């Protein structure tokens, strides 16, 4: 005779696994898979600086603002140099309700996490999605983010090469 677990027993099993520290298949992703805090724009002043001083790259479902950071930039809280791209997201209320806006941010965050560029370019990036981001296939969103990072890297590495001459 085969004994099956009912909904309550399955719940109790998951809770027992959690108290014993056993990871099940549907648990939270590992920390290595997350979007690290050091790779994000967090302060309002950083967003404003990118909007005011930066340049823009337009694509079908997003506008990407970017600004090359100065050579020496030290994080005041951790006292370490910030390296690579820092990415932030802005999704205005005009794009929909909270559920739609959060879905846009989650899709963009995952697309950025999947396409992290090489740490050679020092820049701050703000991604501002358009409403079409919700209806686009996720592979298309990843492709657009990848293309935006390539364009940013090309334009900024060209600037750095002209500065060195």
C-alpha positions as CSV (number, residue, x, y, z in Angstrom):
1,X,0.0,0.0,0.0
2,X,1.3,3.5,-1.0
3,X,0.7,6.3,1.4
4,X,0.3,9.8,-0.1
5,X,0.7,13.1,1.6
6,X,-2.3,15.3,1.9
7,X,-2.1,19.1,1.8
8,X,-1.6,19.4,5.6
9,X,1.0,16.7,5.7
10,X,2.9,18.3,2.9
11,X,2.8,21.7,4.7
12,X,4.1,20.1,7.9
13,X,6.9,18.5,5.9
14,X,8.0,21.8,4.4
15,X,7.9,23.4,7.8
16,X,9.9,20.6,9.3
17,X,12.5,21.0,6.5
18,X,12.6,24.8,7.3
19,X,13.2,24.3,11.0
20,X,16.0,21.7,10.3
21,X,17.6,24.0,7.7
22,X,17.0,21.6,4.8
23,X,16.5,23.4,1.4
24,X,13.6,22.2,-0.7
25,X,13.2,22.8,-4.5
26,X,10.8,25.7,-4.0
27,X,12.8,27.7,-1.5
28,X,14.3,31.2,-2.1
29,X,17.2,31.4,-4.6
30,X,20.7,31.4,-3.2
31,X,22.3,34.8,-2.5
32,X,24.7,34.4,-5.4
33,X,21.8,34.5,-7.8
34,X,20.4,37.8,-6.4
35,X,21.0,41.3,-7.7
36,X,23.8,42.6,-5.3
37,X,23.2,45.8,-3.4
38,X,26.6,47.2,-4.6
39,X,25.4,46.9,-8.3
40,X,22.3,49.0,-7.7
41,X,21.6,52.7,-7.6
42,X,19.9,53.4,-4.3
43,X,20.1,57.1,-3.5
44,X,17.9,59.8,-5.0
45,X,20.9,62.0,-5.7
46,X,22.5,59.3,-7.9
47,X,19.3,59.0,-10.0
48,X,19.1,62.8,-10.4
49,X,22.8,63.0,-11.4
50,X,22.2,60.4,-14.1
51,X,19.1,62.2,-15.4
52,X,20.8,65.6,-15.5
53,X,24.3,64.9,-16.7
54,X,23.9,61.6,-18.5
55,X,23.1,60.5,-22.0
56,X,20.2,58.4,-23.3
57,X,19.8,55.2,-25.3
58,X,16.3,54.5,-26.7
59,X,14.9,51.1,-27.5
60,X,11.5,49.6,-28.2
61,X,10.4,49.0,-24.7
62,X,12.7,51.1,-22.5
63,X,14.8,54.2,-22.3
64,X,18.3,53.8,-20.7
65,X,20.0,56.7,-19.1
66,X,23.7,56.4,-18.4
67,X,26.5,58.6,-16.9
68,X,30.2,57.7,-16.7
69,X,31.4,57.8,-13.1
70,X,34.6,59.6,-12.2
71,X,37.7,57.4,-11.9
72,X,37.8,57.5,-8.1
73,X,34.5,56.9,-6.4
74,X,34.4,55.6,-2.9
75,X,31.2,54.4,-1.2
76,X,30.9,56.4,2.0
77,X,29.3,53.6,4.0
78,X,31.6,50.8,3.1
79,X,34.7,52.8,2.3
80,X,35.3,50.7,-0.8
81,X,35.7,51.7,-4.4
82,X,32.6,51.2,-6.5
83,X,33.4,49.2,-9.6
84,X,31.4,48.4,-12.8
85,X,27.9,49.4,-13.7
86,X,25.4,50.4,-11.0
87,X,21.8,50.0,-12.3
88,X,18.6,51.6,-11.0
89,X,15.0,51.3,-12.2
90,X,12.3,53.9,-12.3
91,X,8.7,53.0,-13.1
92,X,6.3,55.9,-13.0
93,X,2.6,55.6,-11.9
94,X,1.5,56.4,-15.5
95,X,2.6,52.9,-16.5
96,X,0.0,51.1,-14.4
97,X,-1.0,50.0,-11.0
98,X,1.4,48.7,-8.3
99,X,1.1,45.1,-9.6
100,X,2.1,46.1,-13.1
101,X,4.9,48.4,-12.0
102,X,6.4,45.7,-9.7
103,X,6.2,43.1,-12.4
104,X,8.1,45.5,-14.7
105,X,10.8,46.0,-12.1
106,X,11.1,42.3,-11.4
107,X,11.4,41.5,-15.2
108,X,14.1,44.2,-15.6
109,X,16.0,43.2,-12.5
110,X,16.2,39.6,-13.7
111,X,17.2,40.7,-17.2
112,X,20.0,42.8,-15.8
113,X,21.1,40.0,-13.5
114,X,21.3,37.6,-16.4
115,X,23.2,40.0,-18.7
116,X,25.7,41.6,-16.3
117,X,28.4,43.1,-18.5
118,X,32.1,42.9,-17.9
119,X,33.3,45.2,-15.1
120,X,35.4,47.3,-17.4
121,X,33.0,50.2,-17.7
122,X,32.5,52.5,-14.7
123,X,29.0,54.0,-15.1
124,X,25.6,54.6,-13.4
125,X,22.6,53.4,-15.4
126,X,18.9,54.1,-14.9
127,X,16.4,52.0,-16.9
128,X,13.0,53.6,-17.5
129,X,10.6,51.0,-19.1
130,X,7.7,51.7,-21.4
131,X,4.3,50.1,-21.1
132,X,5.1,47.6,-23.9
133,X,7.6,45.9,-21.5
134,X,4.8,43.9,-19.9
135,X,3.6,42.4,-23.2
136,X,7.1,41.7,-24.7
137,X,8.5,38.2,-24.5
138,X,11.1,37.9,-21.7
139,X,13.8,36.8,-24.2
140,X,13.2,40.1,-26.1
141,X,13.6,42.1,-22.9
142,X,16.9,40.3,-22.1
143,X,18.0,41.0,-25.6
144,X,17.2,44.7,-25.3
145,X,19.0,45.0,-22.0
146,X,22.0,43.2,-23.4
147,X,22.0,45.5,-26.4
148,X,21.8,48.6,-24.2
149,X,24.8,47.5,-22.2
150,X,26.8,46.9,-25.4
151,X,26.0,50.3,-26.7
152,X,26.9,51.9,-23.3
153,X,30.1,50.1,-23.2
154,X,31.0,51.1,-26.8
155,X,30.2,54.7,-26.3
156,X,31.9,55.0,-22.9
157,X,35.0,53.1,-23.9
158,X,35.3,55.4,-26.9
159,X,35.2,58.4,-24.6
160,X,37.9,56.9,-22.4
161,X,40.1,56.1,-25.3
162,X,39.9,59.7,-26.6
163,X,40.7,61.0,-23.1
164,X,43.9,58.9,-23.0
165,X,45.2,60.4,-26.3
